Amino acid sequence: MTENQPQQPQNQPGQNAQGPQGPERTQQLPMYGQHQQQQSAPQGGQPRLDSGPQGQRPGQYPAGGSTYPQFGAPGTHQGTSPGPNWPIGPQPATATAVKPKRRAGLAAVALTALLVGAASGVGGAAVYSATNDHTTNAPSVTSPLNGNQAAPVSAPDGSVQSAATKVLPSVVKIAVATSQGEATGSGIVISKDGLIVTNNHVVAGAGQGATISVMLNDGRTVSATIKGTDPLTDLAVIHADATDLTPATLGQSGKLAVGQGVVAIGSPFGLEATVTSGIVSALNRPVTSGDEQQDSTTVFPAIQTDAAINPGNSGGALIDLAGQVVGINSAIKTAGGSGQSEGGNIGLGFAIPIDQAKPIIDELVAKGKATHARLGVTVGDAQSSDGLTNGARLGEVTSGGAADKAGLQSGDVVTAVDGKAIASGDALVAAVRSHRPGDQVTLTVTRNGKPQSIKATLGSDNGNPTG
């Protein structure tokens, strides 16, 4: 899910910066109960949109399996992986100096960070120089060729320019500095007095001795502290030392439609205040991300977009063309497999819907932790005779839990929640996490080959998602 990776200052351009050594990062599939790790061939790693300061690289998820993870309890979901997964994790920083071709009167120098998650910087200069010993009547290259050029017109409502103008003052760059280096991500201002929402994985490395800095859109840099974190939903709230910030307007992700225009704003590869645009490619896309350092796994019903999202965009805003925040950018999918997670945007980015994030943010501000809905079953993928996944098969039902009270049984196959199709165990996990404790849901269940409808009132983990 997107920031940039620790960079060692002693490296020179053209050399590979060696990030701090650490254990190999492994991404996990969703987990809801006690179970054993599936042993199978990995399907490829997916970088988080940011990286923690430890400089570790993401690993791979195991694929396949039929063991049933328990909702709300530690473990790893054993369903079929939907492909290379999407979190973006720590990566060692690598910078390559590009030596430009020299031309008469033109010099260009560029330093580009290539690795996803690298603490990146891009520097460039192009200088035109013309000298002549004699006076000429040639027009100056620094003045207009004529005086009739039109000034830029005001941005029309509903345009990318108009939407970006409204939200840019509310999106910040976040830097976490530790003894091992610095990592960067993005954040969204939600109050005038300094509250900022971001991804948990952006600030997860801010332990003892670490410092958090916030670079505001007006150029100021202020310090910040953590207000609350929630690894299960990959959300966090920090408090910046400022009282004159511009909060963003939070919209409604439930009103989004596939094909609708959206804009992403953040700090990809450390390039603050970057604006990219695209469309909503899909809604309620089950996305699995894992954080081995936090021993947590996140599955959420994501907004999928083709707006360019890269490492460093994590925690930044996904907005509609009215300039309202509809999602929090969190993850990307890359084409690279193991050892190739350096790849950046390929048009598959994912954001946490703001409707799901709002109650979590409120709880983090008020209590420093958040509660989550719980069904109380283990779950895996149901497969048809041709090997295709066609639902979520329930395993062990927790006594006294929401599923038990509703009459759900081990072996039931859930094919829909509130009329929305459930194609896998991941999809059921994401659907439950999109709700709040106490919500009533209608499950379409196949039992002994016969479909039936069962209503369940979701329970709560009481702020203890692994308990």
RALINTA-V829448 format. One record per residue. N is the residue number from 1. RES is the residue in one letter. PSI is psi in degrees with one decimal (* if undefined). OMEGA is omega in whole degrees, 0 to 359 (* if undefined). D_CENTER is the distance of its C-alpha to the mean C-alpha in Angstrom with 2 decimals. Layout:
BEGIN
N,RES,PSI,OMEGA,D_CENTER + N,RES,PSI,OMEGA,D_CENTER
END
This chain:
BEGIN
1,M,*,*,3.24 + 2,T,83.0,168,5.88 + 3,E,-172.9,188,9.31 + 4,N,157.4,196,12.70 + 5,Q,154.2,179,15.09 + 6,P,139.0,181,18.39 + 7,Q,128.7,181,21.19 + 8,Q,122.6,188,24.78 + 9,P,-20.3,186,27.05 + 10,Q,-11.0,181,30.10 + 11,N,145.7,180,28.93 + 12,Q,156.0,175,30.43 + 13,P,138.7,182,29.13 + 14,G,-10.3,178,29.77 + 15,Q,155.8,176,29.12 + 16,N,119.4,178,26.25 + 17,A,126.0,182,24.81 + 18,Q,114.9,178,24.77 + 19,G,165.9,180,21.98 + 20,P,145.2,182,23.11 + 21,Q,144.4,179,24.09 + 22,G,173.0,181,22.39 + 23,P,153.7,178,22.13 + 24,E,129.5,182,20.36 + 25,R,133.4,180,16.85 + 26,T,127.6,177,16.77 + 27,Q,141.5,183,14.07 + 28,Q,151.3,174,15.54 + 29,L,166.5,187,15.90 + 30,P,146.9,184,15.90 + 31,M,136.8,177,18.77 + 32,Y,43.1,176,21.18 + 33,G,175.6,179,24.40 + 34,Q,128.5,178,26.64 + 35,H,172.2,181,26.94 + 36,Q,150.6,179,27.39 + 37,Q,129.1,177,25.01 + 38,Q,132.5,178,25.59 + 39,Q,107.6,179,27.21 + 40,S,169.4,182,26.49 + 41,A,131.6,179,25.56 + 42,P,154.3,182,21.89 + 43,Q,3.9,180,20.15 + 44,G,149.1,183,18.15 + 45,G,160.0,178,15.14 + 46,Q,124.1,183,11.66 + 47,P,146.0,171,10.12 + 48,R,160.7,179,6.94 + 49,L,-10.3,177,5.66 + 50,D,-178.7,178,7.91 + 51,S,145.4,174,10.88 + 52,G,165.3,185,13.11 + 53,P,-5.9,183,16.63 + 54,Q,-16.4,176,18.21 + 55,G,24.7,180,17.67 + 56,Q,158.1,180,17.20 + 57,R,147.9,179,16.10 + 58,P,153.1,179,14.17 + 59,G,-137.4,186,16.72 + 60,Q,159.7,174,17.22 + 61,Y,145.9,169,17.38 + 62,P,154.1,181,20.86 + 63,A,157.6,174,21.74 + 64,G,-175.9,175,24.20 + 65,G,161.5,180,26.07 + 66,S,7.4,177,27.66 + 67,T,148.1,189,27.36 + 68,Y,111.2,176,26.02 + 69,P,149.6,184,23.36 + 70,Q,129.8,176,24.19 + 71,F,121.3,173,22.20 + 72,G,-1.3,180,21.37 + 73,A,159.5,185,22.99 + 74,P,151.8,177,21.96 + 75,G,-169.4,183,21.85 + 76,T,130.6,178,20.10 + 77,H,135.6,186,19.92 + 78,Q,28.1,179,22.49 + 79,G,174.6,178,21.80 + 80,T,126.3,179,21.54 + 81,S,136.8,179,18.26 + 82,P,15.7,183,17.10 + 83,G,-170.8,175,17.07 + 84,P,135.6,188,15.04 + 85,N,176.1,199,11.86 + 86,W,-8.9,185,8.31 + 87,P,155.6,180,6.89 + 88,I,113.1,189,7.47 + 89,G,-179.1,185,10.29 + 90,P,143.8,179,13.22 + 91,Q,146.3,177,15.56 + 92,P,145.2,183,18.98 + 93,A,134.7,177,19.53 + 94,T,128.6,179,21.83 + 95,A,140.5,180,23.46 + 96,T,125.2,178,26.03 + 97,A,129.2,180,28.71 + 98,V,117.1,181,29.81 + 99,K,116.3,184,33.52 + 100,P,156.0,171,34.44 + 101,K,137.9,181,37.60 + 102,R,137.3,175,40.15 + 103,R,158.4,180,41.98 + 104,A,125.6,177,44.84 + 105,G,8.7,182,43.69 + 106,L,126.7,176,39.93 + 107,A,134.3,179,37.79 + 108,A,136.0,178,34.05 + 109,V,130.9,179,31.91 + 110,A,135.8,175,28.21 + 111,L,117.2,186,26.04 + 112,T,127.3,175,22.74 + 113,A,128.7,188,20.14 + 114,L,-26.4,186,19.40 + 115,L,137.7,172,17.11 + 116,V,132.3,180,13.36 + 117,G,-4.2,181,12.39 + 118,A,147.4,174,15.90 + 119,A,96.9,195,17.03 + 120,S,154.2,172,18.13 + 121,G,143.6,178,20.84 + 122,V,120.5,180,22.65 + 123,G,143.6,180,26.24 + 124,G,152.2,176,28.77 + 125,A,137.2,173,32.23 + 126,A,119.8,186,34.61 + 127,V,125.3,174,38.06 + 128,Y,128.5,180,40.93 + 129,S,124.3,177,44.28 + 130,A,124.8,178,47.62 + 131,T,144.2,181,50.90 + 132,N,131.9,181,54.33 + 133,D,-11.7,185,57.71 + 134,H,147.8,177,59.09 + 135,T,134.3,178,58.39 + 136,T,169.9,177,57.17 + 137,N,11.8,181,56.40 + 138,A,142.2,180,53.06 + 139,P,146.9,178,50.23 + 140,S,139.9,179,47.83 + 141,V,-9.0,181,44.43 + 142,T,2.2,180,42.93 + 143,S,156.2,181,44.49 + 144,P,145.9,177,44.05 + 145,L,-26.7,174,46.30 + 146,N,170.0,185,47.41 + 147,G,18.6,187,46.96 + 148,N,10.6,180,45.95 + 149,Q,140.1,180,42.19 + 150,A,143.0,175,40.43 + 151,A,153.7,179,37.97 + 152,P,136.9,180,34.39 + 153,V,159.5,177,34.41 + 154,S,145.2,182,32.36 + 155,A,127.1,178,29.10 + 156,P,149.3,176,29.86 + 157,D,140.5,179,28.03 + 158,G,-0.7,178,25.33 + 159,S,161.1,176,24.69 + 160,V,-41.5,180,21.53 + 161,Q,-45.3,180,23.54 + 162,S,-45.0,180,24.42 + 163,A,-44.8,181,20.95 + 164,A,-40.2,180,19.57 + 165,T,-37.6,181,22.66 + 166,K,-34.8,191,22.07 + 167,V,-22.8,182,18.53 + 168,L,-41.4,179,18.64 + 169,P,-13.9,185,20.63 + 170,S,2.0,180,17.99 + 171,V,130.3,186,15.01 + 172,V,163.5,173,15.41 + 173,K,135.4,181,14.68 + 174,I,131.2,178,14.35 + 175,A,130.8,177,16.22 + 176,V,117.6,182,16.86 + 177,A,129.9,176,20.19 + 178,T,-179.0,178,21.81 + 179,S,-16.3,182,24.91 + 180,Q,-5.5,180,22.97 + 181,G,-162.7,183,21.45 + 182,E,140.8,175,18.76 + 183,A,149.7,183,15.00 + 184,T,152.8,176,13.23 + 185,G,-157.0,183,10.13 + 186,S,167.5,178,10.21 + 187,G,163.7,182,11.30 + 188,I,124.5,179,13.13 + 189,V,127.4,180,16.79 + 190,I,-3.1,175,17.94 + 191,S,152.0,181,21.50 + 192,K,-30.9,185,24.24 + 193,D,20.6,166,24.98 + 194,G,3.5,178,21.77 + 195,L,132.3,184,19.17 + 196,I,129.7,176,15.60 + 197,V,142.9,179,12.42 + 198,T,-173.2,173,9.28 + 199,N,147.3,175,6.88 + 200,N,-39.5,184,9.47 + 201,H,-13.1,175,8.65 + 202,V,-39.2,185,9.35 + 203,V,8.2,184,12.74 + 204,A,-27.0,181,13.43 + 205,G,3.8,184,16.00 + 206,A,67.3,178,17.90 + 207,G,-156.5,182,20.84 + 208,Q,131.0,180,24.50 + 209,G,-8.6,180,25.50 + 210,A,155.3,177,22.10 + 211,T,146.4,178,21.77 + 212,I,127.7,177,19.05 + 213,S,144.2,179,19.78 + 214,V,122.3,177,18.54 + 215,M,111.3,185,19.58 + 216,L,162.4,182,20.48 + 217,N,-23.3,180,20.91 + 218,D,4.7,176,24.67 + 219,G,-12.4,179,24.65 + 220,R,153.5,173,25.20 + 221,T,126.8,181,23.55 + 222,V,157.9,178,23.71 + 223,S,162.4,181,23.04 + 224,A,157.3,176,20.80 + 225,T,159.8,181,20.75 + 226,I,129.3,177,18.47 + 227,K,-41.6,179,19.41 + 228,G,152.2,180,17.59 + 229,T,152.3,178,14.72 + 230,D,91.1,182,13.64 + 231,P,-30.2,184,12.18 + 232,L,-34.5,178,12.79 + 233,T,2.4,180,10.34 + 234,D,42.7,178,7.97 + 235,L,151.9,176,9.44 + 236,A,153.6,174,12.01 + 237,V,130.3,176,14.72 + 238,I,162.1,180,16.71 + 239,H,114.9,180,20.10 + 240,A,150.2,181,21.15 + 241,D,73.9,180,24.87 + 242,A,151.0,182,25.55 + 243,T,11.0,184,27.27 + 244,D,35.7,182,27.17 + 245,L,164.6,179,23.58 + 246,T,105.3,181,22.70 + 247,P,147.1,177,20.45 + 248,A,157.8,174,18.40 + 249,T,123.2,180,19.61 + 250,L,127.2,182,17.45 + 251,G,-149.7,181,18.21 + 252,Q,110.1,180,18.23 + 253,S,-22.1,180,15.69 + 254,G,-14.9,180,18.57 + 255,K,0.7,180,20.56 + 256,L,151.9,176,18.33 + 257,A,146.4,178,20.06 + 258,V,132.6,183,19.27 + 259,G,-10.6,180,20.38 + 260,Q,142.9,180,19.82 + 261,G,137.6,177,18.94 + 262,V,162.5,182,15.72 + 263,V,134.8,177,14.74 + 264,A,134.9,179,11.64 + 265,I,131.7,180,12.52 + 266,G,-156.1,185,11.36 + 267,S,64.8,180,12.61 + 268,P,131.1,181,11.87 + 269,F,30.2,178,14.06 + 270,G,2.5,181,15.38 + 271,L,91.6,187,16.77 + 272,E,156.5,176,16.46 + 273,A,39.6,177,16.91 + 274,T,132.5,181,15.89 + 275,V,128.5,173,16.10 + 276,T,156.9,183,15.40 + 277,S,159.3,179,16.39 + 278,G,-150.1,180,16.44 + 279,I,167.9,169,16.77 + 280,V,115.3,183,15.27 + 281,S,-31.6,179,15.72 + 282,A,159.0,177,15.51 + 283,L,155.2,179,14.97 + 284,N,39.2,178,14.53 + 285,R,115.8,179,13.14 + 286,P,118.1,182,12.97 + 287,V,130.6,181,9.96 + 288,T,129.8,175,10.70 + 289,S,149.6,181,9.06 + 290,G,154.3,179,11.48 + 291,D,98.5,184,12.38 + 292,E,-34.4,180,16.04 + 293,Q,-37.1,181,16.72 + 294,Q,-3.4,183,15.91 + 295,D,46.2,183,17.45 + 296,S,154.0,176,14.85 + 297,T,136.6,182,13.18 + 298,T,129.6,172,10.67 + 299,V,124.7,181,11.45 + 300,F,152.6,179,10.50 + 301,P,91.3,194,12.04 + 302,A,156.0,164,9.40 + 303,I,120.4,178,10.43 + 304,Q,135.8,181,10.78 + 305,T,153.6,174,11.75 + 306,D,4.1,172,13.66 + 307,A,136.3,185,13.08 + 308,A,115.9,177,12.51 + 309,I,131.8,184,9.01 + 310,N,170.9,175,9.44 + 311,P,129.6,185,9.00 + 312,G,-20.5,176,9.48 + 313,N,-14.0,183,7.54 + 314,S,131.3,179,4.84 + 315,G,-7.6,179,6.52 + 316,G,179.7,188,8.47 + 317,A,138.3,163,10.22 + 318,L,120.0,187,10.58 + 319,I,156.6,173,14.32 + 320,D,178.8,185,17.30 + 321,L,0.0,171,20.44 + 322,A,-2.9,179,22.04 + 323,G,27.5,178,19.71 + 324,Q,140.3,181,18.06 + 325,V,122.6,179,14.44 + 326,V,-9.9,180,13.44 + 327,G,162.4,177,9.68 + 328,I,112.2,185,6.89 + 329,N,132.8,189,4.42 + 330,S,-29.7,188,0.73 + 331,A,159.4,172,3.33 + 332,I,161.6,173,6.91 + 333,K,134.9,179,10.32 + 334,T,165.5,180,13.15 + 335,A,-15.9,184,16.85 + 336,G,144.1,173,17.70 + 337,G,-153.0,180,18.94 + 338,S,131.0,180,19.84 + 339,G,-2.4,180,20.59 + 340,Q,24.8,183,19.03 + 341,S,7.7,177,15.35 + 342,E,-15.6,184,16.10 + 343,G,146.2,179,15.47 + 344,G,-141.9,187,13.23 + 345,N,131.5,172,12.55 + 346,I,21.9,178,14.74 + 347,G,13.8,179,13.89 + 348,L,88.0,179,11.38 + 349,G,157.3,185,7.98 + 350,F,138.8,182,6.18 + 351,A,145.6,175,5.76 + 352,I,124.2,180,7.15 + 353,P,138.1,184,10.79 + 354,I,-28.7,177,12.53 + 355,D,-36.2,177,15.50 + 356,Q,-33.5,185,13.86 + 357,A,-33.6,187,12.41 + 358,K,-52.0,181,15.82 + 359,P,-32.2,178,17.96 + 360,I,-43.8,179,15.69 + 361,I,-44.9,180,15.62 + 362,D,-42.9,180,19.38 + 363,E,-37.4,179,20.05 + 364,L,-38.6,178,18.21 + 365,V,-41.4,185,20.32 + 366,A,-38.5,189,23.43 + 367,K,-9.2,180,23.34 + 368,G,-5.7,177,20.62 + 369,K,169.4,186,19.40 + 370,A,155.8,175,18.58 + 371,T,160.0,183,20.24 + 372,H,151.7,178,19.05 + 373,A,147.5,181,21.05 + 374,R,134.2,177,22.89 + 375,L,-34.9,176,25.04 + 376,G,42.7,176,26.82 + 377,V,160.8,166,27.07 + 378,T,153.8,188,26.02 + 379,V,145.9,175,24.59 + 380,G,-175.5,180,24.47 + 381,D,137.1,170,24.75 + 382,A,135.6,182,28.02 + 383,Q,141.1,177,29.51 + 384,S,177.3,183,32.32 + 385,S,-24.1,179,35.38 + 386,D,7.0,176,33.94 + 387,G,0.5,180,30.96 + 388,L,146.1,178,28.38 + 389,T,131.0,184,25.99 + 390,N,31.0,178,27.23 + 391,G,-176.3,179,25.91 + 392,A,117.2,180,25.01 + 393,R,128.8,181,28.01 + 394,L,140.4,176,28.62 + 395,G,-120.6,182,29.99 + 396,E,133.5,178,31.26 + 397,V,122.8,182,31.52 + 398,T,126.3,180,31.39 + 399,S,129.5,179,34.69 + 400,G,-2.1,180,34.52 + 401,G,179.6,183,30.86 + 402,A,-42.3,180,29.72 + 403,A,-42.7,179,30.25 + 404,D,-46.2,180,33.64 + 405,K,-29.1,181,34.78 + 406,A,-11.4,180,33.86 + 407,G,13.0,175,35.90 + 408,L,149.0,184,33.26 + 409,Q,154.6,174,34.59 + 410,S,134.3,182,33.57 + 411,G,-15.5,175,33.56 + 412,D,145.3,176,32.51 + 413,V,117.5,179,30.11 + 414,V,122.7,182,27.71 + 415,T,-10.1,178,27.32 + 416,A,149.9,172,26.03 + 417,V,120.0,183,24.74 + 418,D,38.2,176,26.21 + 419,G,-5.1,179,27.18 + 420,K,129.3,186,23.80 + 421,A,140.4,175,24.10 + 422,I,113.5,186,22.70 + 423,A,-12.4,186,22.72 + 424,S,173.7,174,21.60 + 425,G,-39.8,177,21.04 + 426,D,-42.3,182,17.24 + 427,A,-37.1,178,17.86 + 428,L,-41.7,177,20.12 + 429,V,-47.7,181,17.79 + 430,A,-39.6,181,15.07 + 431,A,-41.8,179,17.99 + 432,V,-40.8,181,19.33 + 433,R,-14.4,176,16.18 + 434,S,-9.0,180,16.03 + 435,H,173.8,178,19.44 + 436,R,156.0,176,20.99 + 437,P,135.6,181,23.85 + 438,G,-13.3,178,27.09 + 439,D,144.1,174,25.85 + 440,Q,132.4,180,28.17 + 441,V,153.0,177,26.95 + 442,T,118.6,182,29.14 + 443,L,130.4,171,28.66 + 444,T,118.5,190,30.41 + 445,V,137.8,172,31.78 + 446,T,121.6,180,34.01 + 447,R,122.2,182,36.59 + 448,N,38.7,176,39.40 + 449,G,-1.1,182,38.69 + 450,K,129.5,179,39.01 + 451,P,147.8,175,36.25 + 452,Q,162.8,181,36.22 + 453,S,130.2,182,34.22 + 454,I,129.4,177,33.36 + 455,K,138.2,179,32.09 + 456,A,138.4,174,30.16 + 457,T,117.4,187,29.32 + 458,L,142.6,177,26.13 + 459,G,-169.3,182,26.62 + 460,S,148.5,174,24.66 + 461,D,-0.5,177,23.53 + 462,N,34.5,178,24.83 + 463,G,11.0,180,21.94 + 464,N,76.0,189,22.58 + 465,P,-20.7,181,20.07 + 466,T,4.9,183,21.70 + 467,G,*,*,25.20
END
